[in-house]
Amino acid sequence: MLEKLFTSGIRADIMSLLFNSPEEKFYVREIARLVGKNPSGVKKELDNLGSMDLVTSEREGNLKYFKVNKNSSVFPELKGLIAKSLGLPGALKSVLKASDVKKAFIHGPYTSNPNVPSIDLFIVSDSNHIEKNLTDLEKRFGREINYTVMSDSEYKTKKRAGDRRLKKLLAAKKILLLGRL
């Protein structure tokens, strides 16, 4: 099974998205957009993962939704393996992408020392689906995630106006996760 599991970059991206958002369900074009891949390649890999019993699907109207199969015997181990291989920044990126976040970056002490007990995160998003996913990551990685969420319109307004605090934050050392600043 392992030789089948890790043969494709598309598959790795899909698994990262699904295993880091196990409560979420996605349709093919949504997954393709989130992982930045061709929908036909994504569909093929979802079918392969389904044949290995790692992904389940269900129809709602004319859309077919996919989600990770949490009842799979290898789910806990694969989830842990994916989390370890991505590290906290990779897991954050995957979860934030699935939450429709526009821009996000890590700032503060973690940028110089990844062994600190907490992480500071700045997020630009109009979504309300962020908190639960970040709480899950806190538990999984045993780190506190301190985050600030700013709406896209507020971010643009403050950036154009030259807001001093935002300017200082953007000028500081950071690990960019999503978007352009």
Secondary structure, DSSP 8 states (H G I E B T S, - for coil): -HHHHTS-HHHHHHHHHHHHSTT--EEHHHHHHHHT--HHHHHHHHHHHHHTTSEEEEEETTEEEEEE-TTSTTHHHHHHHHHHHHHHHHHHHHHHHHTT-SEEEEESGGGT-TTSSEEEEEEE-S-S--HHHHHHHHHHHT-EEEEEEE-HHHHHHHHHHT-HHHHHHHHS-EEEEES--
